[in-house]
Amino acid sequence: MQADANSNLAGPLEGEVSAAVPVGCVPKHVAIIMDGNGRWAAARGLPRLEGHRRGVEAVRRAVRASIELGISYLTIYSFSSENWRRPAQEVAELLGLLKRFIRNDLADLHKNGVRVKVIGSRDGLTPDLCALLSEAEDLTRANQGLTLIVAFNYGSRDEIARAVKRLAAEVVAGTLDVSAIDDAAIASHLDTAGIPDPDLIIRTSGEQRLSNFLMWQAAYSEFVFLPQYWPDFDKAAFEAALREYASRDRRYGSLKAQGS
């Protein structure tokens, strides 16, 4: 991810929740499907790589806004298991951006108390990339601020399949009884074990689908679909999504307190 004058989290990162967002209505966990980099670039006659570079800047804005707004967990869909099907040059460029982001921004994330966790399969990844992902997690493991969850080489179906394989292995080994497999057991074997399910999932670019993202965890999430392409995402767009979230009535299958 490109280094530039705005490549860190400089600027105030502490403060009250914006007056634009109802007090007490800020979700604990927000997940974002960052969509539209290529279309943003095409609309401006720019190469797709420039769209991805500008998308990195939007990631920095989202992290800063999450800290300022008091969000505890932010998950970003950075690279899906299906993205390997893209042209080899674009894949190489995306991986290069991720590596530069970690190298350039990790120190600032750590300084500001951000804990980094990476979810997704690491099978088949190059040793240098695996080392960078582990470094980001290890350096920030004890931090108590925002938890930034990076979904890399991630696909929800693959995640669930890997969890089921681990459960099956425990059954075969005799350490787990089949009768003990329930939704909690499955959740505890997912990449997101120990992380609360997302309260809100935001997708930019106007598309309205999950695209194999957090399908198990999204069972009771609220969804907000924004028309902006990801490079245009800023704190104002974030706050607009949070205001929409605050207007929702989350009942988790039950009735309202006053009856419905």
C-alpha positions in Angstrom: 0.0 0.0 0.0 1.5 3.3 -1.2 3.5 5.4 1.2 2.7 9.1 1.0 2.3 12.2 3.2 -0.9 10.7 4.7 0.5 7.2 5.2 0.2 7.3 9.0 -2.5 8.0 11.6 -1.3 11.5 12.3 -3.8 13.8 13.9 -6.0 13.6 17.0 -7.3 10.1 17.5 -9.2 10.6 20.7 -12.4 12.5 21.3 -16.1 12.3 21.9 -18.5 10.5 19.6 -19.5 12.9 16.9 -22.8 14.8 17.4 -23.9 13.4 14.0 -24.1 9.9 15.5 -26.7 9.3 18.3 -25.1 8.8 21.6 -25.2 5.1 22.7 -25.9 3.9 19.2 -22.3 3.3 18.0 -21.9 -0.4 17.0 -19.2 -2.4 18.8 -18.1 -4.2 15.6 -18.3 -2.8 12.1 -17.2 -4.9 9.0 -16.6 -3.3 5.6 -16.7 -4.7 2.1 -14.4 -2.2 0.4 -15.8 -2.3 -3.1 -15.4 0.0 -6.2 -11.6 0.7 -6.5 -11.5 -0.3 -10.1 -14.7 1.5 -11.1 -13.5 4.6 -9.3 -10.3 4.6 -11.4 -12.1 3.8 -14.7 -14.5 6.7 -14.1 -11.4 9.0 -14.0 -9.5 7.4 -16.8 -6.9 6.1 -14.4 -5.3 2.6 -14.1 -6.9 0.2 -11.7 -3.8 0.3 -9.5 -4.4 4.0 -8.8 -7.9 3.0 -7.5 -6.4 0.5 -5.2 -3.8 3.0 -4.0 -6.6 5.5 -3.2 -8.4 2.7 -1.5 -5.5 2.3 1.0 -6.0 6.0 1.9 -9.6 5.2 2.6 -8.6 2.4 4.9 -6.5 4.8 6.9 -9.5 7.2 7.1 -11.7 4.3 8.3 -9.3 3.3 11.0 -8.9 6.8 12.2 -12.7 7.3 12.2 -13.3 4.1 14.1 -11.0 5.2 16.8 -12.5 8.6 17.0 -16.1 7.2 17.0 -15.4 4.6 19.7 -15.8 1.5 17.6 -14.1 -1.5 19.2 -13.7 -3.8 16.2 -13.2 -3.0 12.5 -13.0 -5.8 10.0 -11.9 -5.0 6.4 -12.3 -7.3 3.5 -8.9 -6.7 1.9 -8.4 -9.7 -0.3 -10.8 -12.6 -0.9 -9.9 -16.2 -1.7 -11.5 -15.5 -5.1 -9.3 -12.5 -5.9 -6.5 -14.9 -7.0 -8.6 -15.3 -10.2 -7.8 -11.7 -11.2 -5.0 -11.0 -13.7 -1.6 -11.9 -12.4 -0.3 -8.4 -12.6 -3.2 -7.0 -10.6 -2.8 -9.7 -8.0 0.9 -8.8 -7.7 0.0 -5.1 -7.3 -2.6 -5.8 -4.6 -0.1 -8.0 -2.7 2.5 -5.3 -3.0 0.1 -2.7 -1.6 -0.7 -4.9 1.4 3.0 -5.4 2.1 3.8 -1.7 1.9 0.8 -0.9 4.1 2.1 -3.2 6.8 5.6 -1.9 6.6 4.6 1.8 6.5 1.6 1.9 8.8 2.3 -0.8 11.4 4.3 1.4 13.7 1.6 4.1 13.7 -1.1 1.5 14.4 0.9 0.1 17.3 1.6 3.6 18.7 -2.1 4.3 18.7 -3.0 1.1 20.5 -4.5 -0.7 17.6 -4.5 -4.5 17.8 -4.2 -6.2 14.4 -5.6 -9.7 13.7 -5.5 -11.4 10.3 -8.2 -13.9 9.3 -8.2 -16.2 6.3 -6.2 -19.1 5.1 -2.4 -18.8 5.0 -1.9 -22.0 3.1 0.1 -21.3 -0.1 1.2 -17.8 0.9 4.8 -16.9 0.4 7.0 -17.0 3.5 7.7 -13.3 3.4 4.0 -12.5 3.3 3.3 -14.9 6.2 6.1 -13.3 8.2 4.7 -9.9 7.7 1.2 -10.9 8.8 2.6 -12.6 11.8 4.7 -9.6 12.7 1.7 -7.3 12.6 -0.2 -9.6 14.9 2.7 -10.3 17.3 3.7 -6.6 17.7 0.2 -5.4 18.5 -1.1 -8.5 20.4 -1.2 -6.7 23.8 -2.8 -3.5 22.6 -6.1 -2.5 24.2 -7.5 -0.1 21.6 -9.3 -0.7 18.3 -9.0 -4.3 17.0 -8.4 -4.1 13.3 -9.3 -7.4 11.6 -7.8 -7.8 8.2 -9.6 -10.5 6.1 -6.9 -11.6 3.7 -7.1 -14.7 1.5 -10.4 -15.0 3.1 -13.6 -16.7 2.0 -16.4 -17.5 4.4 -17.2 -20.9 2.8 -13.5 -21.9 3.1 -13.5 -20.6 6.7 -16.5 -22.8 7.6 -15.1 -25.8 5.8 -11.8 -25.5 7.7 -13.7 -25.2 11.0 -15.7 -28.3 10.2 -12.5 -30.2 9.4 -11.0 -29.3 12.7 -14.1 -30.4 14.5 -14.1 -33.7 12.6 -10.4 -34.3 13.5 -11.3 -33.8 17.2 -14.1 -36.3 16.9 -11.8 -38.8 15.3 -9.2 -38.2 17.9 -11.8 -38.9 20.6 -11.4 -35.4 22.2 -14.9 -34.2 21.1 -18.2 -36.0 21.1 -20.5 -35.4 18.1 -23.3 -34.5 20.4 -21.2 -31.5 21.7 -21.1 -29.9 18.2 -23.5 -26.9 18.3 -23.4 -23.4 17.0 -21.0 -22.3 19.8 -18.6 -25.1 19.0 -18.6 -24.2 15.3 -18.1 -20.5 16.1 -15.2 -21.3 18.4 -13.4 -23.0 15.5 -13.9 -20.1 13.0 -11.1 -17.6 12.3 -13.1 -15.1 14.3 -13.2 -17.1 17.5 -13.3 -14.7 20.4 -14.4 -11.8 18.3 -18.0 -10.6 18.6 -20.1 -10.9 15.5 -20.4 -7.7 13.4 -23.3 -5.4 14.4 -23.0 -3.6 11.1 -21.7 -4.5 7.7 -21.1 -1.7 5.2 -20.6 -2.2 1.5 -19.6 0.6 -0.8 -20.2 1.0 -4.5 -23.9 0.3 -4.4 -23.6 -3.5 -4.8 -25.8 -5.4 -2.4 -24.4 -8.8 -1.6 -22.1 -10.5 0.9 -19.6 -11.9 -1.6 -18.6 -14.8 0.6 -17.8 -12.5 3.6 -18.6 -13.4 7.2 -21.6 -15.5 6.2 -21.8 -17.3 9.6 -21.1 -14.2 11.6 -23.6 -12.0 9.7 -26.6 -13.9 10.9 -28.0 -10.9 12.8 -25.9 -8.1 11.4 -27.5 -4.9 10.0 -26.5 -4.0 6.4 -25.9 -0.6 5.0 -25.1 -0.2 1.3 -23.5 3.1 0.3 -23.3 4.4 -3.3 -19.8 5.8 -2.9 -16.9 3.9 -4.4 -14.4 2.8 -1.7 -11.7 5.5 -2.5 -14.3 8.2 -1.7 -15.2 6.7 1.7 -14.5 9.1 4.5 -15.7 9.9 8.0 -18.9 11.6 6.7 -19.8 8.4 4.9 -19.0 6.4 7.9 -21.2 8.6 10.1 -24.0 8.3 7.5 -23.9 4.5 7.8 -23.9 4.8 11.6 -26.9 7.0 11.6 -28.7 4.5 9.4 -27.7 1.7 11.8 -29.0 3.7 14.8 -32.4 3.9 13.2 -32.7 0.2 12.9 -34.7 -2.0 15.4 -32.6 -5.0 16.2 -34.8 -7.7 17.7 -32.8 -10.9 17.0 -35.9 -12.8 16.1 -37.9 -11.7 19.2 -40.5 -8.9 19.6 -40.1 -5.3 20.6 -40.1 -4.5 24.3 -43.6 -3.1 23.9 -44.9 -5.9 21.7 -45.0 -6.1 17.9 
